[in-house]
Amino acid sequence: MKSIVSTMLLKPVRLLALTIGSATLAFGAAHAQSANKYPDKPVRMVVPFAPGGPADVMARVLAKEMSERMNQSVIVDNRPGAGGNIGTDVVAKSAADGYSVGLIAISSLTISPHLFAKLPYDGVKDFTPITMVGIAKGAVLAHPSAPFSDLRGMVDYAKANPGKISYASSGIGTAPHLAAEYLQVVTGIKMTHVPYKGTAPAAQDLLAGVIPVGFESSLTASGRYVADGRLKAIGITSATRASLLPDVPTVAEQGYPGFDVPTAFGLVGPAGMPAEIVFRLSTVVADSMKSAEAIERFAGIGAEPKADGPELFSRFLASETERWGALIRQVGITLD
């Protein structure tokens, strides 16, 4: 497969300019004063997925660390649904005062706009990027009852039984969903998508054998079950292997070079947040991610902290938006 992805009269004018200038200075001073006091009440951190998934785990770790450093409560608010789009929209429509932010899967900003004809938000104009938070390794997992144990076996079975394999994802338009769609294109197979409202409920049904295959954004809920034989690991969907499952080869290693669908998470706020508050939050997050507890908890879900600040995060969002847009158009991924 080809490599993918890849801006009046003079006195009245002077008076108007002075008035506007004074107002601007006053407005800026008010913002600076407000930022100096920030936060003086609890901060809400919206998570667009159900409790138990990677975004939720990261948010709860981060909320605890930030609360300690800012001497103010950071409260996690789970708003699952529509592959993360519902909770992401809650963030977009919140007041831009720093008291409502979202820890989101960046797929809601970089993938969903290319897949959905109508979204309630603009992935570029309606948000303030604050900082990256972490990157998780994704995987294809299967229930022991599945009649295959590796990627080649899954592909062979799917080709012989088109549409018979049902697979779970954390929602329509999420990175796991796109990983599955992409895999079907490069392998020439056809599977049936069953979207869930987050990673945790999808993993529960996979573990129970309700559904035979799961595409996961991380190993949060199910990685530990591979070692004890309660699940089978088919392949890692990122470019490199996962530290939690070092013996499981990547999809790329199993015959599909260049296959890489990372799952990145970041902290965003509504558009128009004051720069001082963005800086305050990004600095606190960077400090929080250095804690031993944060590093350990992230490692426990097969993720690594990555607290890039607003500038690097903005660049990453732009590059991923371009990359996935090009990929989706080239391989012709569409949603029903």
Backbone hydrogen bonds in HBPLUS format (Angstrom, degrees):
<---DONOR---> <-ACCEPTOR-->    atom                        ^
c    i                          cat <-CA-CA->   ^        H-A-AA   ^      H-
h    n   atom  resd res      DA  || num        DHA   H-A  angle D-A-AA Bond
n    s   type  num  typ     dist DA aas  dist angle  dist       angle   num
A0013-VAL N   A0009-LEU O   2.97 MM   4  6.02 152.4  2.04 149.1 157.8     1
A0014-ARG N   A0010-LEU O   2.91 MM   4  6.22 156.8  1.97 152.7 158.9     2
A0015-LEU N   A0011-LYS O   2.90 MM   4  6.16 160.9  1.94 156.3 161.9     3
A0016-LEU N   A0012-PRO O   2.81 MM   4  6.01 156.3  1.87 147.4 154.1     4
A0017-ALA N   A0013-VAL O   2.80 MM   4  6.03 158.7  1.85 150.7 156.7     5
A0018-LEU N   A0014-ARG O   2.91 MM   4  6.13 160.0  1.95 148.7 153.8     6
A0019-THR N   A0015-LEU O   2.92 MM   4  6.13 154.7  1.98 144.8 152.2     7
A0020-ILE N   A0016-LEU O   2.86 MM   4  6.11 166.9  1.88 155.5 158.3     8
A0021-GLY N   A0017-ALA O   2.80 MM   4  5.92 160.9  1.84 148.3 154.6     9
A0022-SER N   A0018-LEU O   2.89 MM   4  6.03 159.5  1.94 145.3 150.6    10
A0023-ALA N   A0019-THR O   2.96 MM   4  6.15 158.6  2.00 147.1 153.4    11
A0024-THR N   A0020-ILE O   2.82 MM   4  6.03 155.6  1.88 150.4 157.3    12
A0025-LEU N   A0021-GLY O   2.97 MM   4  6.19 162.0  2.00 150.4 154.6    13
A0026-ALA N   A0022-SER O   2.92 MM   4  6.12 158.4  1.97 147.4 153.7    14
A0027-PHE N   A0023-ALA O   2.82 MM   4  6.01 155.7  1.88 146.7 153.9    15
A0028-GLY N   A0024-THR O   2.82 MM   4  6.04 160.6  1.86 151.2 156.5    16
A0029-ALA N   A0025-LEU O   2.84 MM   4  6.02 156.0  1.90 146.3 153.2    17
A0030-ALA N   A0026-ALA O   2.92 MM   4  6.12 152.4  1.99 143.7 151.4    18
A0031-HIS N   A0027-PHE O   2.98 MM   4  6.29 153.6  2.05 146.1 153.1    19
A0032-ALA N   A0028-GLY O   2.91 MM   4  6.17 161.3  1.95 150.4 155.4    20
A0033-GLN N   A0029-ALA O   2.88 MM   4  6.07 160.4  1.92 148.9 154.3    21
A0034-SER N   A0030-ALA O   2.88 MM   4  6.06 155.1  1.94 144.4 151.7    22
A0035-ALA N   A0031-HIS O   2.81 MM   4  6.06 157.6  1.86 152.5 158.5    23
A0036-ASN N   A0032-ALA O   2.96 MM   4  6.20 147.9  2.06 144.8 153.2    24
A0037-LYS N   A0034-SER O   3.17 MM   3  5.33 131.6  2.42  98.8 111.1    25
A0038-TYR N   A0035-ALA O   3.12 MM   3  4.89 142.3  2.27  94.0 105.3    26
A0043-VAL N   A0073-SER O   2.87 MM  30  6.32 159.7  1.91 156.3 159.9    27
A0075-ILE N   A0043-VAL O   2.77 MM  32  6.16 155.5  1.83 162.4 170.3    28
A0044-ARG N   A0099-TYR O   2.87 MM  55  5.86 176.3  1.87 139.1 139.3    29
A0101-VAL N   A0044-ARG O   2.94 MM  57  6.31 167.0  1.96 167.7 170.4    30
A0045-MET N   A0075-ILE O   2.76 MM  30  5.81 173.5  1.77 152.1 152.4    31
A0077-ASP N   A0045-MET O   2.88 MM  32  5.88 161.9  1.92 142.3 141.8    32
A0046-VAL N   A0101-VAL O   2.78 MM  55  6.13 164.2  1.80 157.6 152.8    33
A0103-LEU N   A0046-VAL O   2.87 MM  57  6.18 150.7  1.96 156.3 165.0    34
A0047-VAL N   A0077-ASP O   2.89 MM  30  5.91 161.2  1.93 134.4 136.8    35
A0079-ARG N   A0047-VAL O   2.74 MM  32  5.94 164.8  1.77 152.6 156.0    36
A0057-VAL N   A0053-GLY O   2.92 MM   4  6.20 161.8  1.96 158.3 163.7    37
A0058-MET N   A0054-PRO O   2.92 MM   4  6.07 172.0  1.93 154.1 156.3    38
A0059-ALA N   A0055-ALA O   2.90 MM   4  6.00 157.4  1.95 143.4 150.4    39
A0060-ARG N   A0056-ASP O   2.96 MM   4  6.15 158.9  2.01 151.7 156.3    40
A0061-VAL N   A0057-VAL O   3.05 MM   4  6.27 160.1  2.09 152.7 158.1    41
A0062-LEU N   A0058-MET O   2.85 MM   4  5.99 168.3  1.87 153.5 157.5    42
A0063-ALA N   A0059-ALA O   2.71 MM   4  5.79 157.6  1.76 148.1 154.9    43
A0064-LYS N   A0060-ARG O   3.21 MM   4  6.23 159.0  2.25 137.4 142.1    44
A0065-GLU N   A0061-VAL O   3.14 MM   4  6.42 167.1  2.16 152.4 155.7    45
A0066-MET N   A0062-LEU O   2.82 MM   4  5.94 164.5  1.84 156.9 161.5    46
A0067-SER N   A0063-ALA O   2.93 MM   4  5.92 156.5  1.98 143.5 150.1    47
A0068-GLU N   A0064-LYS O   3.25 MM   4  6.47 156.9  2.30 146.3 151.1    48
A0069-ARG N   A0065-GLU O   3.22 MM   4  6.47 151.3  2.30 141.8 149.4    49
A0070-MET N   A0066-MET O   2.85 MM   4  5.96 146.7  1.96 155.3 163.2    50
A0071-ASN N   A0067-SER O   2.98 MM   4  5.58 117.9  2.37 137.3 148.0    51
A0084-GLY N   A0081-GLY O   3.09 MM   3  5.66 145.4  2.21 114.7 123.7    52
A0086-ILE N   A0081-GLY O   3.46 MM   5  5.63 171.8  2.47 140.4 139.6    53
A0085-ASN N   A0082-ALA O   3.10 MM   3  5.30 166.7  2.12 112.1 114.9    54
A0088-THR N   A0084-GLY O   3.12 MM   4  6.16 154.9  2.19 145.0 152.8    55
A0089-ASP N   A0085-ASN O   3.00 MM   4  6.04 146.7  2.12 136.2 144.0    56
A0090-VAL N   A0086-ILE O   3.12 MM   4  6.50 142.4  2.27 141.6 152.0    57
A0090-VAL N   A0087-GLY O   3.10 MM   3  4.97 121.1  2.47  90.8 105.8    58
A0091-VAL N   A0087-GLY O   3.22 MM   4  6.63 150.7  2.31 146.4 152.5    59
A0092-ALA N   A0088-THR O   3.10 MM   4  6.44 160.7  2.14 146.2 151.2    60
A0093-LYS N   A0089-ASP O   3.07 MM   4  6.25 146.3  2.18 147.6 154.8    61
A0094-SER N   A0091-VAL O   3.12 MM   3  5.25 167.7  2.14 112.3 115.1    62
A0102-GLY N   A0268-VAL O   2.79 MM 166  5.34 158.8  1.84 159.2 163.1    63
A0268-VAL N   A0102-GLY O   2.94 MM 166  5.34 160.0  1.98 150.7 156.5    64
A0104-ILE N   A0266-GLY O   2.95 MM 162  5.65 148.5  2.05 169.3 165.4    65
A0266-GLY N   A0104-ILE O   2.98 MM 162  5.65 156.3  2.04 157.3 163.9    66
A0108-SER N   A0105-ALA O   3.07 MM   3  6.15 167.6  2.08 133.9 134.6    67
A0106-ILE N   A0264-ALA O   3.02 MM 158  5.91 165.2  2.04 145.0 149.8    68
A0109-LEU N   A0106-ILE O   2.92 MM   3  5.38 149.0  2.02 111.5 120.5    69
A0110-THR N   A0106-ILE O   2.89 MM   4  6.09 149.8  1.98 152.4 162.4    70
A0111-ILE N   A0107-SER O   2.85 MM   4  4.75 154.2  1.92 123.5 130.1    71
A0112-SER N   A0107-SER O   2.93 MM   5  6.28 163.6  1.96 165.1 169.1    72
A0114-HIS N   A0111-ILE O   2.93 MM   3  5.61 148.3  2.03 122.7 131.7    73
A0115-LEU N   A0112-SER O   2.95 MM   3  5.06 143.8  2.09 106.1 117.2    74
A0116-PHE N   A0112-SER O   2.95 MM   4  5.88 160.9  1.99 172.7 170.2    75
A0126-ASP N   A0122-ASP O   3.15 MM   4  5.35 158.6  2.20 140.6 143.8    76
A0271-ALA N   A0126-ASP O   3.15 MM 145  4.86 129.6  2.42 107.2 102.8    77
A0128-THR N   A0269-GLY O   2.68 MM 141  4.96 158.3  1.72 138.0 140.1    78
A0269-GLY N   A0128-THR O   2.94 MM 141  4.96 154.3  2.00 136.3 144.7    79
A0130-ILE N   A0267-LEU O   2.99 MM 137  5.50 148.4  2.10 155.3 156.6    80
A0131-THR N   A0267-LEU O   3.26 MM 136  5.38 157.6  2.31 140.9 144.6    81
A0267-LEU N   A0131-THR O   2.78 MM 136  5.38 168.5  1.79 172.0 173.0    82
A0132-MET N   A0308-ASP O   2.96 MM 176  5.08 145.1  2.08 137.1 147.5    83
A0133-VAL N   A0265-PHE O   2.88 MM 132  5.64 159.5  1.92 149.6 143.8    84
A0306-LYS N   A0133-VAL O   2.87 MM 173  5.15 168.6  1.89 119.2 120.2    85
A0134-GLY N   A0265-PHE O   3.24 MM 131  5.38 163.6  2.27 136.6 138.5    86
A0265-PHE N   A0134-GLY O   2.88 MM 131  5.38 159.2  1.92 169.1 168.3    87
A0135-ILE N   A0304-GLU O   3.11 MM 169  5.62 154.5  2.17 150.9 157.0    88
A0304-GLU N   A0135-ILE O   3.00 MM 169  5.62 152.7  2.07 147.0 154.2    89
A0136-ALA N   A0263-THR O   2.85 MM 127  5.28 169.5  1.86 157.4 158.7    90
A0137-LYS N   A0302-GLY O   3.29 MM 165  6.05 156.0  2.35 146.7 151.8    91
A0237-THR N   A0138-GLY O   2.99 MM  99  5.17 153.2  2.06 110.1 118.3    92
A0139-ALA N   A0216-GLU O   3.05 MM  77  5.25 147.8  2.15 129.9 138.5    93
A0216-GLU N   A0139-ALA O   2.81 MM  77  5.25 172.2  1.82 164.1 165.9    94
A0140-VAL N   A0235-GLY O   2.75 MM  95  5.27 157.9  1.79 161.6 167.1    95
A0234-ILE N   A0140-VAL O   2.78 MM  94  5.26 155.2  1.85 150.5 156.1    96
A0235-GLY N   A0140-VAL O   3.39 MM  95  5.27 149.8  2.49 137.2 136.9    97
A0141-LEU N   A0214-GLY O   2.87 MM  73  5.20 169.2  1.89 156.4 160.0    98
A0214-GLY N   A0141-LEU O   2.86 MM  73  5.20 162.1  1.89 145.4 148.0    99
A0142-ALA N   A0232-LYS O   2.74 MM  90  4.98 150.9  1.82 147.6 154.8   100
A0232-LYS N   A0142-ALA O   2.70 MM  90  4.98 169.3  1.71 157.0 159.4   101
A0143-HIS N   A0212-PRO O   2.86 MM  69  5.16 154.4  1.92 142.4 148.2   102
A0146-ALA N   A0143-HIS O   2.90 MM   3  5.60 167.0  1.92 126.2 130.6   103
A0154-MET N   A0150-ASP O   2.98 MM   4  6.26 153.9  2.05 149.7 157.5   104
A0155-VAL N   A0151-LEU O   2.87 MM   4  6.09 162.6  1.90 156.3 160.4   105
A0156-ASP N   A0152-ARG O   2.95 MM   4  6.13 164.8  1.97 150.1 154.4   106
A0157-TYR N   A0153-GLY O   2.98 MM   4  6.10 162.0  2.01 145.9 151.0   107
A0158-ALA N   A0154-MET O   2.89 MM   4  6.02 160.9  1.93 147.7 153.4   108
A0159-LYS N   A0155-VAL O   2.96 MM   4  6.13 152.2  2.03 148.9 155.9   109
A0160-ALA N   A0156-ASP O   3.13 MM   4  6.33 146.1  2.25 141.8 150.6   110
A0161-ASN N   A0157-TYR O   2.88 MM   4  6.05 127.5  2.16 140.4 155.5   111
A0164-LYS N   A0161-ASN O   3.04 MM   3  5.53 164.6  2.06 135.5 138.6   112
A0163-GLY N   A0190-LYS O   2.81 MM  27  5.11 155.5  1.87 138.9 134.2   113
A0192-THR N   A0165-ILE O   2.84 MM  27  6.15 167.8  1.86 156.1 159.6   114
A0167-TYR N   A0192-THR O   2.85 MM  25  6.16 159.2  1.89 161.1 164.0   115
A0194-VAL N   A0167-TYR O   2.83 MM  27  5.84 147.5  1.93 171.6 165.8   116
A0168-ALA N   A0213-VAL O   2.84 MM  45  6.32 152.2  1.91 141.8 148.5   117
A0215-PHE N   A0168-ALA O   2.89 MM  47  6.08 173.1  1.90 168.5 166.3   118
A0196-TYR N   A0169-SER O   2.99 MM  27  6.01 141.7  2.14 138.8 150.0   119
A0174-THR N   A0171-GLY O   3.28 MM   3  5.69 160.6  2.32 131.0 129.7   120
A0178-LEU N   A0174-THR O   2.98 MM   4  6.32 162.7  2.01 155.8 160.8   121
A0179-ALA N   A0175-ALA O   2.81 MM   4  5.99 151.9  1.89 149.9 158.6   122
A0180-ALA N   A0176-PRO O   3.01 MM   4  6.25 153.4  2.08 145.0 150.9   123
A0181-GLU N   A0177-HIS O   2.95 MM   4  6.28 160.0  1.99 151.4 157.1   124
A0182-TYR N   A0178-LEU O   2.79 MM   4  5.89 162.4  1.82 151.2 156.3   125
A0183-LEU N   A0179-ALA O   2.89 MM   4  6.03 154.8  1.95 142.6 149.8   126
A0184-GLN N   A0180-ALA O   2.99 MM   4  6.22 153.5  2.07 146.1 152.8   127
A0185-VAL N   A0181-GLU O   3.16 MM   4  6.45 147.6  2.27 141.8 150.1   128
A0186-VAL N   A0182-TYR O   3.03 MM   4  6.38 165.3  2.06 156.7 159.2   129
A0187-THR N   A0183-LEU O   2.96 MM   4  5.97 144.1  2.09 146.2 155.1   130
A0188-GLY N   A0184-GLN O   2.85 MM   4  5.48 130.0  2.10 132.1 143.0   131
A0189-ILE N   A0184-GLN O   3.18 MM   5  4.91 128.9  2.46 126.2 136.3   132
A0203-ALA N   A0199-THR O   2.90 MM   4  6.10 158.1  1.95 157.0 163.6   133
A0204-GLN N   A0200-ALA O   3.00 MM   4  6.26 150.0  2.09 151.3 159.7   134
A0205-ASP N   A0201-PRO O   3.25 MM   4  6.48 160.2  2.30 145.0 148.1   135
A0206-LEU N   A0202-ALA O   3.04 MM   4  6.27 149.8  2.13 145.3 154.5   136
A0207-LEU N   A0203-ALA O   2.89 MM   4  6.03 161.6  1.92 149.6 154.0   137
A0208-ALA N   A0204-GLN O   3.03 MM   4  6.21 144.4  2.16 139.8 149.6   138
A0210-VAL N   A0205-ASP O   2.89 MM   5  5.05 136.3  2.08 157.7 159.8   139
A0209-GLY N   A0206-LEU O   3.11 MM   3  5.15 153.1  2.19 100.8 109.2   140
A0223-GLY N   A0219-LEU O   3.15 MM   4  4.39 150.9  2.24 112.7 117.3   141
A0225-TYR N   A0222-SER O   2.97 MM   3  5.39 146.0  2.09 111.1 121.3   142
A0226-VAL N   A0223-GLY O   3.21 MM   3  5.66 160.3  2.25 111.0 116.8   143
A0230-ARG N   A0225-TYR O   2.91 MM   5  5.14 130.5  2.16 160.2 164.4   144
A0231-LEU N   A0225-TYR O   3.19 MM   6  5.59 130.8  2.44 127.5 121.1   145
A0229-GLY N   A0226-VAL O   3.12 MM   3  5.20 161.2  2.16 106.3 111.4   146
A0236-ILE N   A0249-PRO O   3.10 MM  13  6.24 152.1  2.18 126.7 134.8   147
A0251-VAL N   A0236-ILE O   2.85 MM  15  5.80 149.7  1.94 158.3 150.9   148
A0261-VAL N   A0237-THR O   2.89 MM  24  5.73 160.4  1.92 140.1 146.6   149
A0245-LEU N   A0242-ALA O   3.08 MM   3  5.32 137.7  2.27 104.0 115.4   150
A0248-VAL N   A0245-LEU O   3.07 MM   3  5.63 167.2  2.09 121.6 125.7   151
A0254-GLN N   A0251-VAL O   3.05 MM   3  5.13 135.5  2.26  97.9 110.7   152
A0259-PHE N   A0256-TYR O   3.23 MM   3  6.04 151.6  2.31 143.9 146.3   153
A0277-ILE N   A0274-PRO O   3.07 MM   3  5.48 125.7  2.37 107.2 119.9   154
A0278-VAL N   A0274-PRO O   3.10 MM   4  6.45 159.1  2.14 154.2 160.7   155
A0279-PHE N   A0275-ALA O   2.91 MM   4  6.09 162.1  1.95 149.9 154.5   156
A0280-ARG N   A0276-GLU O   2.98 MM   4  6.17 154.6  2.05 138.3 145.6   157
A0281-LEU N   A0277-ILE O   2.90 MM   4  6.11 167.7  1.92 153.8 156.1   158
A0282-SER N   A0278-VAL O   2.90 MM   4  6.06 168.9  1.92 154.3 157.8   159
A0283-THR N   A0279-PHE O   2.96 MM   4  6.01 155.0  2.02 147.0 153.6   160
A0284-VAL N   A0280-ARG O   3.05 MM   4  6.24 158.2  2.10 147.6 153.5   161
A0285-VAL N   A0281-LEU O   2.91 MM   4  6.14 160.8  1.95 154.2 159.5   162
A0286-ALA N   A0282-SER O   3.01 MM   4  6.16 162.4  2.05 143.8 148.5   163
A0287-ASP N   A0283-THR O   3.07 MM   4  6.29 157.1  2.12 145.7 151.5   164
A0288-SER N   A0284-VAL O   2.85 MM   4  6.03 153.6  1.92 146.3 154.5   165
A0289-MET N   A0285-VAL O   2.91 MM   4  6.13 151.1  2.00 155.5 162.0   166
A0290-LYS N   A0287-ASP O   3.18 MM   3  5.49 157.8  2.23 106.7 113.5   167
A0291-SER N   A0288-SER O   3.16 MM   3  5.68 166.0  2.18 115.3 119.7   168
A0295-ILE N   A0291-SER O   3.09 MM   4  6.38 167.2  2.11 156.3 159.4   169
A0296-GLU N   A0292-ALA O   2.95 MM   4  6.09 159.7  2.00 147.2 153.1   170
A0297-ARG N   A0293-GLU O   2.82 MM   4  5.98 165.9  1.84 153.5 157.5   171
A0298-PHE N   A0294-ALA O   2.94 MM   4  6.00 159.9  1.98 149.7 155.2   172
A0299-ALA N   A0295-ILE O   3.01 MM   4  6.13 159.0  2.05 143.0 149.1   173
A0300-GLY N   A0296-GLU O   3.00 MM   4  6.21 140.7  2.16 141.0 151.8   174
A0301-ILE N   A0298-PHE O   3.05 MM   3  5.53 157.8  2.10 111.4 118.1   175
A0303-ALA N   A0298-PHE O   2.91 MM   5  5.00 159.5  1.95 142.2 139.9   176
A0302-GLY N   A0299-ALA O   3.00 MM   3  4.92 161.7  2.03 108.0 110.1   177
A0313-PHE N   A0309-GLY O   2.91 MM   4  5.91 161.0  1.95 160.7 167.0   178
A0314-SER N   A0310-PRO O   2.93 MM   4  5.90 153.1  2.00 138.3 144.9   179
A0315-ARG N   A0311-GLU O   3.12 MM   4  6.41 156.8  2.17 146.6 152.5   180
A0316-PHE N   A0312-LEU O   2.94 MM   4  6.18 156.3  2.00 148.3 155.0   181
A0317-LEU N   A0313-PHE O   2.94 MM   4  6.20 160.7  1.98 152.3 156.7   182
A0318-ALA N   A0314-SER O   3.05 MM   4  6.27 157.9  2.10 146.2 152.1   183
A0319-SER N   A0315-ARG O   2.96 MM   4  6.22 161.4  2.00 152.1 156.7   184
A0320-GLU N   A0316-PHE O   2.91 MM   4  6.07 162.0  1.95 154.6 159.5   185
A0321-THR N   A0317-LEU O   2.92 MM   4  6.00 152.8  2.00 144.9 152.5   186
A0322-GLU N   A0318-ALA O   3.12 MM   4  6.33 158.0  2.17 145.0 150.2   187
A0323-ARG N   A0319-SER O   2.92 MM   4  6.09 160.0  1.96 145.1 151.3   188
A0324-TRP N   A0320-GLU O   2.92 MM   4  6.02 177.5  1.92 154.2 154.6   189
A0325-GLY N   A0321-THR O   3.04 MM   4  5.98 150.6  2.13 138.1 146.9   190
A0326-ALA N   A0322-GLU O   3.04 MM   4  6.17 162.3  2.08 148.7 152.8   191
A0327-LEU N   A0323-ARG O   2.98 MM   4  6.22 159.7  2.02 147.8 154.1   192
A0328-ILE N   A0324-TRP O   2.86 MM   4  5.89 170.1  1.87 149.2 152.2   193
A0329-ARG N   A0325-GLY O   3.08 MM   4  6.19 159.9  2.12 144.7 150.2   194
A0330-GLN N   A0326-ALA O   2.94 MM   4  6.06 158.4  1.98 147.2 153.6   195
A0331-VAL N   A0327-LEU O   2.91 MM   4  6.08 172.7  1.92 162.1 162.9   196
A0332-GLY N   A0328-ILE O   2.93 MM   4  5.61 120.4  2.30 130.8 144.2   197
A0333-ILE N   A0328-ILE O   3.17 MM   5  5.22 138.6  2.35 136.5 145.5   198
